């Protein structure tokens, strides 16, 4: 039993009643209410001075306060006794000892606390209960929070106003600047928009957007709670922001000039959407939505979209055209069949048209499902309603359009801005393009075009105008930071729509060989006695003085020294013989000489010894990017991968060579330095340098490329005044493209030339065409027109710059190895030269078989594995296609075209295998 429930002390005489009566007797006046010092203790006080029923310290209110300090109090009942006992238990004694003559020390008590308005932390509770609010406090907090929330919502709801579509979509100009800060162009503010009433919008258009965007539009209250919760959750955890999921929410979003994807903007839009749903009629919401939506090509609103895509007023659109326009609302960048590759490389015309056709069909089918369109009407619209071609902005003529589109692509792909934000405008975009260099590059191209490329019948071969469809592209990059200082995208951005500085599909040929060297010097060749995958400790780094066979149609071995075996589309094995360009034929040559003369067979063999997977890694480390369109991944298992069967862009090739120029340090190319909005800088480029190769590797390759310009195929690119330059020529299959890539210590530039008929605006492209006879030349090599353009441009671009020398390698790298020569390892040199040469040749043939394998291989019982893996089965046809060249370098008469699968299926490259 606790102390405050204990019975009070019982009197030894008379029981509880007597004690109560005794307690109620008045104190004799002579005592003054106190017992004199040394007086007689109460009758119930036992010997020792402590009253019966408990232990009390001096000054205790019951049982006496010590000698001569006892005040008699009337008995007030059990409740009072409990309160007194509780008070005593909480009060501390003033001292730990007892007064003179008193009993032992009493129990310490605490002073009662003050009563508080909010009892928290809770008084009188210990442990976790001290901090645990009472249910009354929790209930009060909940009521207070809900009341405050309701108040805030009410105030917010009252403060927002419904949008005015006439004030919406007031796009501003985006201003683009040259690298020196001068204005390049102001564009984006020419708003193509005209409001129409709901009566001028066909019901078919309304039905299309309801079916495709918001099935519950007619019944919902303007917001989707689940969609809002999902969007808020994603933003809270740092994920991608999401737009409004109802037509009402999207209408509100369209009318907000501030398109920043922030929590506060979403919060405001939520309340505006709720108010719009509560106060506006559905037909007015639909009218506002279709008048403010962006349909691409600068068209805001359904009327502008109808005029832009079909040349008619909105009211004249048929259900099929309406379904097409409704599909654009999902994102015109990816659903306009004209394509937007300058914004995103994957948004090609073919890809966009496919996306659009699928979405168009789905919307029509959904309209039938939702009973917005009858099946009979749906049956009338089976043909895709191809829109009109886009009209071009005259301001974007020449190179301006290519540069603006490249800058737009950069800010969108790097998530600096969205397409919607750019369309709203108001941004100052500072680019890296240097006007004098852009003009110099364009002038160098035009000089060659004017002098040599003359469409119209000047250079005709077999009835074909060989100067027709000739195109050029180029890019120039600062090696120290990756800034793109100049590009040449084509003749005119308003007439030729593909940016030739970006990916075109033109293979790079022998300009890829420096990446093979970088792999050989970084990873090394494999031990022929080891497995296909070997650690660096098992490999041997390669010296530029290593020797390989430079023969034309040289048999290529795998890394073990056995003939490389491929399988054609009929699963027949074949060996590979690599031709050199123009039939050049040499014996043993060093890698340095092979690079000077642009021999193919040594570098194909070196690629096999190193592993084309490592060649691919070196190319990517240098700055090339593997994607679905350039073949870096597709052809990395091809035997001819090392001589440029892939098709990176001129920008990326310039950046890759800039990595060698920058002593192995790679910087990604960029075209935008800063972005400013409303006076605030919202983006600044940050330099992020990566180490691709060691300085020794990079400087050794630069030294080899310097020799190419001094005494190899690149001599036409020599710069005036003896300015040092390094570079490499490249000519590809069937003479369909030609390159020159090179650099000085301050600038790296890539030039490409090819023939291809780009069919108008829709991006449809024919195959690349041969250039035999183009410009009056029997064959176009990288050392012809591309090298001339490179020389003229670099001479102008470097004018006034110091004449710097390249840094020499700090040390020699690698060991001299011997590739596909007489034996995998060279014979030891004789200790002494022979004294007398043999006078007569041997009369009998050698008993050992010749070192060169026979031209017709025998079918192995079990085909050998290569570094690319083992064939599944001789009876299983490989995957892939074949271009059907009749010679292809095969030794068994099978078809081939310059690439094979290495045991993983036939992988064709375009036509022949001749690369320079």
MINUBA-380909 format. One record per residue (C-alpha): z, y, x. Coordinates in steps of 0.05 Angstrom, whole numbers, padded with zeros to 5 digits, always signed. Layout:
! MINUBA-380909
ZYX...
! end
This chain:
! MINUBA-380909
+00000+00000+00000-00019+00069+00027+00032+00120+00042+00017+00165-00017+00026+00106-00065+00094+00085-00037+00154+00092-00083+00203+00148-00066+00269+00127-00033+00318+00094-00081+00389+00120-00085+00441+00067-00069+00483+00087-00129+00457+00098-00199+00385+00079-00188+00324+00122-00199+00352+00160-00259+00415+00178-00224+00376+00202-00165+00333+00244-00211+00394+00273-00244+00426+00286-00177+00363+00321-00154+00365+00366-00213+00437+00390-00202+00441+00461-00179+00463+00476-00109+00533+00503-00103+00532+00577-00091+00578+00572-00032+00527+00531+00006+00471+00583+00000+00421+00528-00009+00431+00502+00062+00477+00453+00094+00521+00483+00147+00510+00462+00217+00549+00399+00231+00559+00388+00157+00566+00321+00125+00499+00287+00115+00478+00263+00047+00507+00199+00022+00442+00162+00030+00436+00179+00104+00452+00119+00145+00485+00121+00213+00438+00151+00264+00421+00213+00223+00357+00189+00189+00355+00188+00113+00340+00123+00079+00269+00113+00056+00231+00140+00116+00232+00174+00183+00231+00249+00184+00228+00298+00240+00268+00362+00244+00245+00411+00192+00218+00357+00145+00221+00380+00073+00252+00314+00051+00310+00279+00080+00335+00344+00112+00305+00395+00160+00353+00382+00216+00424+00405+00225+00442+00459+00175+00370+00468+00149+00366+00428+00085+00345+00463+00021+00356+00425-00043+00294+00422-00088+00293+00398-00159+00255+00333-00169+00186+00347-00199+00160+00278-00213+00117+00225-00178+00054+00267-00173+00091+00321-00135+00121+00268-00091+00052+00242-00075+00026+00311-00059+00085+00324-00014+00076+00258+00021+00002+00271+00031+00016+00340+00059+00066+00311+00107+00017+00258+00131-00035+00312+00149+00012+00361+00182+00024+00358+00256+00095+00367+00282+00106+00431+00320+00133+00391+00378+00131+00318+00399+00206+00313+00410+00264+00322+00362+00315+00376+00358+00382+00367+00392+00421+00314+00355+00362+00294+00312+00329+00225+00307+00267+00201+00345+00200+00239+00344+00167+00243+00276+00096+00227+00255+00043+00281+00270+00008+00312+00210-00053+00358+00201-00055+00424+00168-00094+00422+00103-00164+00454+00109-00191+00513+00070-00231+00498+00008-00305+00512+00020-00362+00528-00027-00406+00474+00004-00364+00417+00030-00409+00394+00086-00394+00362+00134-00347+00330+00084-00273+00345+00094-00226+00287+00097-00280+00236+00112-00287+00200+00177-00345+00164+00211-00413+00164+00177-00382+00186+00111-00364+00252+00145-00439+00267+00150-00464+00233+00087-00475+00283+00030-00446+00267-00036-00491+00249-00094-00477+00317-00124-00502+00351-00061-00564+00307-00058-00580+00320-00131-00571+00395-00119-00618+00394-00059-00672+00357-00098-00668+00404-00157-00670+00464-00109-00730+00437-00071-00770+00421-00134-00753+00488-00162-00776+00524-00099-00840+00482-00097-00856+00498-00168-00845+00571-00153-00890+00570-00092-00944+00534-00130-00939+00583-00186-00944+00642-00140-01002+00611-00101-01039+00594-00166-01029+00665-00191-01053+00697-00126-01119+00659-00118-01181+00679-00156-01242+00640-00177-01302+00647-00130-01360+00693-00140-01425+00658-00122-01460+00725-00112-01415+00738-00053-01424+00669-00024-01469+00644+00032-01476+00713+00063-01495+00683+00130-01492+00726+00192-01535+00724+00253-01519+00679+00311-01533+00717+00375-01555+00677+00436-01548+00707+00505-01580+00694+00573-01535+00674+00631-01532+00747+00654-01504+00770+00587-01567+00802+00559-01588+00783+00489-01639+00727+00482-01646+00724+00406-01608+00739+00342-01623+00686+00290-01592+00652+00231-01579+00712+00186-01643+00710+00147-01614+00678+00084-01665+00643+00040-01628+00644-00026-01639+00664-00099-01589+00651-00155-01614+00620-00220-01579+00606-00286-01561+00537-00311-01620+00541-00359-01667+00547-00299-01639+00484-00266-01670+00421-00294-01622+00371-00326-01652+00319-00278-01623+00357-00219-01555+00362-00252-01556+00287-00267-01577+00271-00195-01519+00307-00164-01470+00278-00214-01494+00207-00200-01495+00218-00125-01435+00263-00114-01384+00261-00170-01390+00211-00228-01328+00239-00263-01350+00311-00260-01352+00320-00336-01281+00293-00346-01242+00309-00282-01198+00371-00274-01234+00394-00212-01195+00357-00159-01188+00286-00135-01114+00273-00117-01131+00211-00077-01185+00247-00038-01139+00306-00024-01083+00260-00001-01131+00224+00045-01158+00288+00074-01089+00318+00085-01064+00254+00117-01123+00251+00165-01113+00324+00185-01039+00314+00194-01049+00256+00242-01103+00294+00280-01162+00255+00252-01228+00282+00226-01224+00332+00170-01256+00316+00104-01292+00358+00053-01278+00364-00021-01296+00301-00058-01312+00332-00126-01367+00380-00144-01315+00432-00161-01282+00426-00092-01350+00429-00057-01369+00490-00098-01304+00524-00075-01319+00503-00003-01389+00532-00007-01363+00600-00028-01313+00606+00029-01341+00646+00086-01288+00618+00132-01313+00548+00146-01260+00530+00198-01232+00461+00183-01158+00480+00182-01099+00458+00141-01087+00528+00113-01160+00534+00089-01156+00466+00055-01090+00487+00022-01122+00550-00006-01184+00512-00029-01139+00463-00066-01108+00518-00109-01175+00552-00120-01205+00485-00143-01148+00474-00191-01157+00543-00220-01232+00536-00224-01225+00469-00260-01176+00500-00310-01212+00566-00324-01287+00554-00314-01334+00515-00358-01369+00455-00328-01439+00484-00334-01417+00547-00296-01386+00503-00241-01451+00464-00236-01491+00528-00235-01448+00557-00179-01450+00493-00139-01525+00486-00140-01534+00560-00124-01490+00557-00062-01505+00489-00032-01543+00485+00034-01605+00441+00032-01628+00450+00104-01687+00489+00133-01647+00553+00120-01649+00543+00044-01586+00561+00005-01587+00541-00068-01632+00498-00111-01685+00552-00122-01695+00563-00048-01695+00488-00035-01748+00477-00088-01792+00530-00058-01780+00506+00014-01792+00432+00004-01841+00430-00054-01868+00500-00063-01847+00503-00137-01792+00536-00177-01730+00495-00190-01745+00486-00264-01810+00450-00247-01778+00395-00205-01787+00325-00231-01731+00272-00229-01758+00241-00165-01759+00307-00128-01690+00322-00155-01664+00257-00127-01694+00275-00059-01660+00343-00059-01594+00312-00081-01598+00265-00022-01602+00325+00025-01532+00346+00002-01504+00288+00043-01528+00324+00105-01597+00354+00116-01592+00341+00191-01598+00267+00178-01636+00266+00112-01693+00315+00123-01753+00271+00137-01780+00323+00185-01724+00303+00232-01675+00344+00273-01675+00313+00342-01657+00380+00374-01591+00379+00336-01578+00305+00346-01624+00257+00385-01613+00203+00333-01639+00248+00277-01711+00230+00290-01765+00237+00238-01770+00162+00229-01694+00153+00224-01686+00211+00176-01742+00188+00131-01711+00119+00127-01643+00149+00109-01675+00195+00058-01715+00140+00024-01653+00096+00017-01611+00152-00011-01667+00175-00058-01675+00106-00087-01600+00096-00094-01592+00161-00133-01646+00143-00182-01616+00074-00192-01546+00104-00202-01574+00150-00255-01599+00090-00293-01533+00054-00284-01494+00115-00309-01542+00123-00367-01567+00190-00342-01638+00165-00336-01673+00112-00376-01703+00050-00344-01771+00070-00370-01768+00138-00337-01742+00106-00272-01803+00061-00270-01848+00122-00264-01819+00142-00197-01832+00088-00146-01868+00131-00093-01825+00171-00045-01837+00246-00057-01854+00268+00014-01837+00343+00020-01879+00397+00052-01875+00408+00128-01824+00460+00151-01846+00531+00165-01831+00559+00233-01795+00622+00252-01839+00667+00294-01778+00690+00334-01772+00619+00360-01841+00618+00393-01852+00599+00465-01792+00571+00504-01740+00609+00462-01740+00557+00407-01729+00500+00456-01670+00535+00489-01638+00555+00423-01644+00485+00395-01617+00456+00459-01557+00503+00456-01546+00486+00382-01549+00412+00398-01497+00422+00453-01446+00457+00409-01455+00408+00352-01455+00344+00394-01394+00367+00433-01358+00384+00367-01351+00457+00385-01381+00477+00318-01409+00441+00258-01479+00450+00230-01449+00485+00170-01411+00534+00214-01474+00551+00252-01512+00561+00188-01459+00610+00164-01469+00648+00230-01429+00702+00262-01425+00668+00330-01441+00696+00399-01467+00638+00441-01473+00650+00515-01522+00602+00548-01533+00581+00620-01607+00596+00619-01631+00646+00672-01689+00686+00645-01726+00695+00712-01724+00620+00726-01747+00602+00655-01806+00650+00663-01821+00622+00732-01822+00550+00707-01867+00568+00649-01914+00606+00695-01919+00547+00743-01939+00500+00686-01989+00550+00658-02020+00559+00727-02037+00484+00731-02060+00482+00659-02106+00541+00669-02135+00515+00733-02142+00441+00719-02127+00420+00647-02185+00441+00603-02190+00406+00536-02257+00409+00502-02302+00363+00543-02294+00385+00615-02265+00319+00639-02292+00262+00597-02286+00188+00615-02321+00136+00572-02329+00187+00518-02256+00206+00517-02232+00277+00532-02180+00262+00586-02150+00332+00583-02133+00327+00509-02061+00314+00491-02035+00329+00561-01963+00352+00561-01912+00376+00612-01837+00380+00612-01785+00404+00662-01713+00422+00675-01674+00456+00730-01600+00445+00742-01548+00478+00787-01519+00421+00829-01451+00454+00838-01432+00454+00764-01488+00422+00722-01511+00487+00689-01582+00480+00661-01614+00544+00687-01685+00532+00662-01726+00485+00619-01798+00477+00599-01801+00443+00531-01875+00448+00516-01929+00499+00499-01893+00532+00440-01832+00511+00400-01865+00533+00335-01926+00490+00347-01903+00433+00391-01837+00408+00363-01813+00357+00413-01773+00386+00471-01804+00354+00532-01744+00374+00575-01705+00324+00533-01722+00251+00522-01796+00238+00509-01803+00164+00522-01842+00176+00587-01821+00124+00639-01796+00153+00705-01828+00105+00754-01810+00108+00827-01765+00168+00819-01714+00115+00798-01712+00084+00868-01657+00129+00896-01609+00097+00846-01628+00028+00874-01610+00055+00943-01544+00083+00917-01526+00015+00888-01544-00021+00953-01502+00027+00994-01444+00028+00945-01439-00044+00921-01481-00081+00972-01525-00143+00967-01496-00209+00945-01481-00268+00988-01535-00319+00974-01484-00375+00974-01439-00341+00923-01441-00335+00848-01481-00284+00808-01421-00239+00801-01387-00224+00868-01332-00178+00890-01346-00122+00939-01312-00163+00994-01365-00216+00986-01423-00167+00989-01457-00131+01047-01471-00056+01045-01543-00040+01062-01570+00005+01117-01633+00047+01106-01661+00010+01166-01659-00057+01130-01727-00092+01128-01765-00121+01070-01836-00145+01058-01883-00090+01037-01939-00136+01016-01980-00124+00954-01966-00177+00901-01905-00200+00939-01869-00260+00910-01800-00237+00887-01740-00281+00900-01673-00282+00866-01612-00264+00907-01605-00337+00931-01674-00334+00965-01709-00379+00914-01768-00354+00874-01747-00313+00814-01763-00351+00751-01779-00317+00685-01801-00344+00618-01858-00317+00576-01859-00312+00500-01880-00385+00496-01820-00404+00539-01864-00423+00597-01834-00409+00666-01869-00364+00715-01856-00331+00782-01862-00257+00793-01908-00223+00843-01899-00149+00849-01960-00105+00862-01958-00039+00900-01993+00023+00874-02067+00025+00892-02059-00042+00926-02021-00015+00986-02006-00073+01033-01955-00073+01089-01917-00125+01129-01844-00114+01145-01821-00044+01130-01754-00010+01129-01726+00017+01064-01737+00087+01092-01811+00074+01104-01818+00039+01037-01789+00101+01003-01836+00147+01041-01896+00107+01021-01869+00091+00951-01878+00016+00959-01855-00025+00900-01843-00095+00926-01786-00078+00973-01747-00042+00919-01758-00095+00866-01731-00146+00916-01673-00101+00935-01656-00094+00862-01653-00170+00855-01609-00177+00917-01560-00124+00892-01565-00141+00818-01599-00096+00768-01533-00090+00732-01506-00052+00792-01569-00010+00796-01557+00009+00723-01484+00027+00740-01507+00072+00797-01557+00107+00753-01505+00121+00699-01455+00144+00751-01506+00193+00777-01513+00225+00709-01563+00185+00668-01541+00166+00597-01559+00100+00565-01579+00107+00492-01622+00072+00441-01685+00111+00459-01690+00112+00535-01689+00038+00553-01634+00042+00606-01597-00014+00571-01658-00049+00543-01691-00060+00610-01632-00068+00657-01644-00144+00659-01717-00135+00674-01744-00155+00741-01780-00087+00746-01720-00046+00724-01711-00019+00795-01779+00016+00794-01768+00059+00733-01784+00022+00668-01733+00065+00632-01746+00135+00605-01689+00185+00617-01701+00258+00602-01722+00310+00653-01654+00343+00644-01617+00279+00662-01663+00263+00720-01651+00332+00749-01576+00322+00740-01579+00253+00773-01614+00283+00834-01564+00340+00833-01509+00289+00844-01541+00269+00910-01550+00343+00926-01476+00354+00911-01452+00301+00961-01439+00248+00908-01401+00292+00859-01429+00290+00789-01425+00344+00736-01452+00334+00666-01509+00382+00649-01491+00437+00600-01527+00494+00566-01470+00535+00534-01416+00570+00575-01376+00606+00521-01375+00615+00445-01344+00677+00412-01329+00687+00338-01299+00751+00308-01283+00776+00377-01244+00713+00395-01268+00664+00447-01266+00596+00414-01298+00556+00471-01305+00560+00546-01338+00507+00588-01290+00470+00633-01317+00439+00697-01302+00364+00699-01329+00336+00764-01331+00261+00775-01342+00224+00840-01403+00181+00832-01416+00162+00905-01384+00174+00973-01411+00235+01011-01440+00187+01063-01480+00150+01011-01505+00214+00977-01522+00249+01042-01558+00188+01069-01602+00185+01007-01615+00260+01014-01636+00248+01086-01685+00194+01063-01713+00238+01007-01722+00295+01058-01767+00248+01097-01808+00235+01034-01824+00310+01030-01834+00317+01105-01881+00258+01117-01885+00215+01055-01918+00219+00986-01881+00284+00972-01914+00327+01025-01951+00369+00972-01883+00394+00949-01865+00425+01016-01836+00495+01006-01860+00556+01045-01821+00583+01104-01798+00513+01124-01745+00513+01069-01712+00444+01068-01729+00402+01006-01716+00331+00985-01754+00294+00930-01790+00234+00903-01856+00221+00868-01865+00175+00809-01926+00145+00775-01921+00094+00720-01957+00038+00685-02030+00048+00672-02023+00120+00697-01989+00142+00632-01937+00188+00663-01925+00222+00730-01862+00255+00757-01835+00295+00815-01760+00303+00822-01729+00341+00879-01680+00392+00903-01659+00443+00954-01585+00453+00972-01579+00503+00915-01623+00476+00858-01648+00409+00830-01711+00405+00787-01749+00351+00751-01822+00355+00727-01858+00305+00682-01930+00301+00659-01960+00253+00608-02012+00245+00553-01991+00232+00481-02016+00253+00413-01957+00280+00373-01979+00278+00302-01960+00347+00274-01890+00364+00251-01864+00298+00225-01852+00270+00295-01900+00212+00287-01923+00194+00357-01980+00152+00383-01973+00109+00445-01977+00142+00513-02048+00149+00538-02076+00136+00608-02092+00195+00653-02149+00167+00693-02194+00227+00702-02145+00278+00674-02153+00345+00707-02214+00318+00745-02170+00271+00786-02188+00198+00790-02115+00181+00779-02055+00227+00767-01997+00213+00815-01930+00246+00821-01956+00281+00884-02011+00317+00846-01999+00363+00787-01923+00350+00780-01911+00364+00854-01953+00427+00850-01914+00454+00791-01848+00436+00826-01870+00473+00889-01894+00536+00853-01831+00540+00810-01782+00526+00866-01816+00576+00912-01805+00630+00859-01736+00607+00838-01710+00605+00910-01740+00671+00930-01686+00714+00962-01638+00656+00968-01612+00636+01037-01651+00583+01074-01597+00529+01077-01601+00461+01111-01577+00396+01080-01514+00366+01109-01525+00306+01152-01489+00241+01137-01421+00238+01171-01434+00167+01193-01484+00111+01189-01475+00065+01130-01484-00009+01119-01515-00064+01159-01588-00080+01173-01608-00138+01128-01673-00174+01120-01699-00184+01050-01760-00224+01027-01789-00234+01096-01803-00296+01137-01732-00321+01126-01671-00295+01090-01642-00278+01158-01683-00255+01218-01693-00302+01277-01650-00284+01337-01687-00243+01388-01707-00281+01451-01661-00270+01510-01721-00261+01556-01793-00246+01538-01842-00303+01549-01875-00300+01616-01943-00324+01593-01971-00321+01523-02003-00385+01497-02075-00390+01518-02100-00432+01459-02078-00437+01387-02047-00502+01364-02099-00553+01344-02056-00586+01290-02029-00552+01227-01954-00543+01224-01915-00598+01193-01869-00551+01155-01893-00521+01089-01914-00449+01088-01860-00397+01075-01899-00366+01017-01892-00409+00954-01955-00434+00920-01986-00388+00870-01979-00438+00813-01907-00457+00802-01886-00525+00779-01845-00528+00717-01774-00544+00738-01738-00599+00701-01679-00553+00695-01699-00480+00702-01655-00445+00754-01607-00392+00732-01614-00321+00756-01566-00262+00758-01585-00249+00686-01560-00317+00661-01591-00384+00646-01645-00399+00595-01618-00433+00533-01670-00488+00531-01743-00496+00552-01759-00511+00480-01725-00449+00451-01773-00390+00447-01745-00327+00478-01737-00263+00441-01775-00199+00454-01847-00176+00453-01905-00173+00501-01956-00118+00511-02009-00167+00530-02034-00145+00598-02080-00199+00624-02056-00200+00695-01985-00174+00692-01971-00201+00761-01960-00272+00736-01977-00330+00780-01989-00379+00724-02042-00342+00684-01994-00325+00629-01992-00257+00596-01947-00204+00624-01937-00130+00627-01890-00109+00681-01823-00134+00657-01790-00199+00643-01724-00224+00617-01695-00260+00675-01677-00319+00632-01656-00280+00571-01723-00272+00536-01787-00237+00550-01776-00163+00557-01841-00125+00564-01851-00058+00595-01912-00018+00581-01975-00052+00608-01978-00062+00683-01924-00060+00736-01953-00008+00782-01900+00046+00796-01899+00103+00844
! end
